[in-house]
Amino acid sequence: MAVGTSSSTQSEPATPAGAQQNVEKDEWDIVETYKSLLASDPEMTMPVAALESLIELLRETPSSTAMETVKIVKDQKAKLLAASPNPLPILAGADLFEQFLLRSLRGPAADAAPGQVMSFEDTRAHLLQNKQLFATRARDARDSIAAVGSKYVLHDKVVLTAGGSRVVTSILLRAAADRTRHFKVYYVRDGSPRTDASIAALREAGLAVGTINQGKIAHVMSNLSRINLVLVGTEVVLQNGGIISRMGTSQLAFLTKHLPGSRKRFYVAAETHKIVRVTPLSGPIVNRVGVRQEDVSKWENIDRTPDNVKELLAEQDEVDYTDPELIDGIITEQGTKMTSQIWEMVEDYI
């Protein structure tokens, strides 16, 4: 089946004849820059790392016109996407940068004086000087989500979570700071490299954290009535309100909704910069939205790497698709949104 990707509402400048299409400096590589940014800051998300890599591209690119810059950005964006088996988080950040660049080239920046239209060079300088602004806003967004999400963590209840999400950890730590509220956490050990760090941080804050493996999820959820909230993070939010997140998230959402007598709620915590302009038109298979991982939807695909695929996601990094009908709400820095509201956010924010 095909994948529907909404095109930008902004028209793009035509590419001039003879425009430079490649970054001239051989020693600089956008893929390595992206990887370096992620390695240097464990709190940085993949969309923000992609966005900052493209800002750094402006510093390294000897372009002379706006049209030439846009063309180079598109080429380097494609290179960055092609280098990752899961390009969706990168696409979220790269699209944000591209839209910001196009809007800035056509009008005043958000912080420009009324009536002021920035020149191309002013726009370029503005982006370079404010490179850290996007990362700062992302951290502020996480704090805002913690304030909103902590209200769903109730006294004398149990929260079930998985995946090592940094924003979920922030929510639980914010709730734990309220000494009048006592709750417990069940953490699913799902192979995420960040899970152990999250568990350690929660325990250090004085929270009672119990761990279970994935095979015990249904058993625990069926027998522990005090679990009222299942809370997860995500790699991206699709524009239909579904999410692409760590393998097992869809199973967790399904169990939350369909276990007999369950009154639990399934919430996703996500910064708005993780919203991506992609929607699966049919079926829940993540390969249809550009993710390169083992496709076990057919028997003949099991344990076989397609000949035309250079790299697949490692098993511990595999993701699945959770349908919006299984999600009660998405907690963002702009408040808790119904999945049906993501379409509006795409138009307003992205």
N, C-alpha and C positions, 0 to 999 in steps of 0.2 A: 504493500500500500504506500501511497505517497505521504509526504509530510507537508503540512501547510505552514509556511513561515510568512507572517504578515510583513509586507513591505513597508518601508519607512514612509511616513506621510510627508516628509521633506523631499523635494525634488533635488537631484544631485547635479552639480555643475558638470558640464561637458568636459571631457579630457582633451586638452590641447594637443595638437600634433607634435610629436617629438618629445612629449613629456617624459621625464625620468621616471622609470617604474621601479627602480631598485635602490636600496640604500647603498651608497658608494663605499662606506667604510667596512672593509672585510672583517675587521677585528670585532665589530659590534654585531650581535645576533639577538633578535627579539625573543627567540625561544629561550636562549640561555639567560637573558635578562629577566624574563618571566619566572624561570625556575629559581634564579638567584633571589628575587624579591620574596618569593614564598619561603625559601630556606632561611632568609635573614630575619623574618618576622613571623613567628608562629601564630600571631593573632590576625594576620592578614588573610582575607578570603580570596578565593581564586578570581572572582570578577574584579576585585579591586587591583589585584596583581596584574591582570590583563590590561586594565585601564591605565595603570601607572607605567606599564611597559610601552604603551602607545604614546604616552606623554614623553617618555624618554626618547622615543623614536623622533619626535620633533626636534629634540636637542641634537640628535645625530644626523639629521637629514638636511642636506644643503639645498633644499627646495627654495624657489624664489617666488612662486605664485600660489594662490589659494588652490587653484585647480590641480596643480602639480602635487601639492601636499595631500589633498583628498585622495588622489590616485595612489600615492605611495602608502598612505594609511590603509587603504583597501587591500593592497597587495600584501602588506605585512600582516594585516589581520588574517588574511587567508592562510598565510604561512603558519601563524600561531595556532589557528584552528586545526590545521592538518597535522600538527605535531602531537596532538593530544588524543588518546583513545576516547576520552569523554570531553568533547569540545563545548558542551552547553554552558558550564560556568564561565568559560572564557568568552563565549558569544555574548552572554549577559553584560559583562563589563565592556567588551569591545563595542557593542552596539550603543551603550551609554556614552562612551567617548565619542563615537562617530556622530551621534546626534548632537552632542554638546558642541563639537567642532563645527558642524554644519550650521547650527543655529547661531553660534558666535560669529561666524563669518558673514552671516546675513543680517545681524542686528546687534544691539547692545548686550553686553554681558549682564548677568543677573545683578551684579553689584555696581554696574556703571551708572553714572549720573543720568537723570531723565533727559531723553533726547540725544544722548551721546551714542554714537555708532563707532565701534572700535575698528581700526584698520586691521588688515591681515597681520602685520607685524605686531600690533598691539595685542591682538588675540593670541598669537604665538607666545609672546612674552608673558601674557596673563596666565596661560596654561602652565608654562615652565615655572613661573614664580609660585604658583599655587598647587604644585604637584602633590604635596602632602594633604591638601584640602580634602580630597576624596577619601583617603584613609582615615582622616580625622572624623569626617562625617559618618563613615562606616562604624567607627568605634562609638560615636555618640548615638547612632541608631541602635546599637546593641544595648546601650544603657537605657534608652527609651523603651525598647522591647521588654527589658527586664522589669521596668516599672509597670508596664501594662500586663505582662504575662504573670507576674507574681500574684496578681489578684485572683487567678484561677487556682492557686495552690491553697487549699482549705485546711483549717485546723483539724487535727485528729484524722486526717485522711492519708492515703498513700498515692504517690505519683509513680507511674511506670514510664521508663524512658530507655532509649538505646541510641547508639551511634556516636557518642562523644561530642555532640554538638556544643560549640562554644556559647552560642546564644541561649541554648537550653540551660547550660550550666550557670549562666548569668542570671537567668530567671529564678532558678532554685536557690542560688546564693542570696539574691535579693529577698526572696521569701523567708529564708533562714535568718536574715538580719532582724526580722520582727520576732522578738523574744516571747511575745504573747501567743505566737502561732507555732504549734508543734506538729510536725508531719514526718513521714518516712518516705524513702525512695527505694524502689526496686529498679536495679540497673541490669539490662540485658547485655551480657558479654557477647558481642557479635563480631569480634575480630578487628574492630576499628582501632587504629593506633592511638586515637585520642581518648578512648574509653577509660583506660587506666588513669590518665591524667585527670579526667573529669571526676572519677570516683574519689581519687585522692583529694581533690580540691573540696569536694562536698563533705567528705569526712573531716577534713581539717577545720571546716566551718562548724563542726559539731553535729552534722546531720547523721541520722541513722540510715546507712545505705546497705541494702542487701543485694547480692548479685545472683543472677540465674543465667543458665545457658539458654539458647534459642529453643531447645527441645522442651523446655518447661513452661513456655509462655502461656499456652492454652490452659494448662493445669493450674497455674498460679492465678490467672485472670478469672477462671471459673470458680475458684474456691476462696479468693480473698475479696470480700465485698467492699472492703475499705478502699480499694483502688477506685478512684473516681475520675482520674485524669491520666490519659496517655499522651505524652508530650515528646515531640521529636523535632529535630532540625531538618534541613534539606540542602541539597546542592543547588537546585534551581526550582523556581515556581514557573510552570508553563502558563501561557496566557488564558487557558481554559480553567485554571485553578487547580489542576493536577500537579503533582510534584515528581521530580526525579531525585531519588535519595538512595541511601545505602540499601543493598539487597536485604530483604526481610522487612522493610518498612511497609510495603503493601500488605504482607501477611499480617503484620501487627495491626494495621488499620482494619483489615477484614475481620479479625478476631474481635476487635473492640466493638464493632457494629453488630456482629452476628452471633456471639455467644449467647445462649439462652439466659434471659433475665438480665442481660447487661445494661447498666445505666451509665456506663463510662463514656467519656467524651474524648475524641481524638483531635488534638490541636497540633498545628505546625507553627514553629517560630522561624521567621525568615526576614532578613533585611530586604527592603524594596529593590536594592541593586541586584538581587538574585532573580528578579522577574525577567524572563526571556521571551522574546517574540517568536515562540514556536508552539505549535499545537499538533498532537498526533490526530490525524483524521480518522484512523480506524485501528483499533487494537492497542493493547498495552505493551507491545514489544519495544523496548528502548532502542533497539537497533534501527527502528524506523525514524528516529529523531536524531540520528547521527552518532550514537554511542557505539563504539567498537568493543564488544565483549562477546563471549561465547553465546551463540543463539541456540538454546535448547528447545525451541518451539517445534523442531522436527528431529526425529530420531537420528537421521543421517548427519545432523550438525554436531552431535555430541562428540566432544573430544577431538574436534577437527577445526583447524584454523583455515579460513578461506584463503585461497591462493593469492588473491589480490589485496589482502590486508597485511600490512607490515607489522602492526602491533595491536594486541588486544589488552584490555584492562586486566590487571592481575585479579585473581579470584577474590582477594580480600578487599578490593576496591570496586567490585561490581555493584551495579545499581539496578533499581527496579522502578516501575511507574505506579503511583498510587492515584486512583481515580478520584476526582473531586467529590463524588457522591459519598465517599468514605470519610471525608474531612469535615469536621464541625466548624472549623475556623482557622484562619491564618493570622497569627499575631505579628504585626509589623510595627515599625516606629510611628506609623500613621494610625495606629489603633488596630483592633481586631476586625478582620474583613471576612465576609462570606466569600466562598470560592467564586461565586458569580460576579463579584465586584472586581476581580482581577482584570477583566477586560477593560474596565474603566480606568484602572490604575495604569495599564499599559499606555493608554492614550494620553493620560495626564502627566505621567512621570517619565516614561521611556522615550 
